[in-house]
């Protein structure tokens, strides 16, 4: 069961974790307004902090920071199946399951793009309960991403923590999986997956970069 206002948290996080477009300043203002309507608590505080951090940047800095944080470092990848499966055959099966989850919710991932891109999953979660369920299944990846961002001192960590706070509490299996990932990293078998590319999701239409 989703927590109250979780869909707003997911929608705001989807914008903040998306690549900064030419209209990003306007997007930040819209997010700030939505955040002000959230009840007091960690998600609201975390999102507000991230909005302020991004607003304080000037010019092309948000885009450069985004690329340096997410596109150049696998340890802070926005592709959630990577954390559990690395580049293995199991990852291919997990991606297929995510495509099915989108379809069952009435959405479709654009052919040739990956369905585990976090902003796309967040937009699905903001629109349909199935998306929140998928995020819950990938809580270990979210925890690993948040920790990696915190270690880098990135303001994006606050966004991911806000998403985690909007999900049900972790299971023991999630904690064990996180411990394994932190100790060993993802599996390393190479299987020739398609290059990473952020998906656009159509729906109803849902997420775009």
Buried (B, 14 or more C-beta within 10 A) or exposed (E): EBBEBBBBBBBBBBBBBBBBBEEBEEBBEEBBEBBEEBEEBBBBBBBBBBBEBBBEBEEEEBBEBBEEBBEEEBBBBBBBBBBBBBBBEBBBEBBEBBBEBBEEBEBBBBEEBBBBBBBBBBBBBBBBBBBBBBBBBBBBBBBBBBBBBBEBEBBBBBBBBBBBBBBEEBEEEBEEBBEEBEEEEBBEEEEEBEEBEBBBBBBEEBBBE
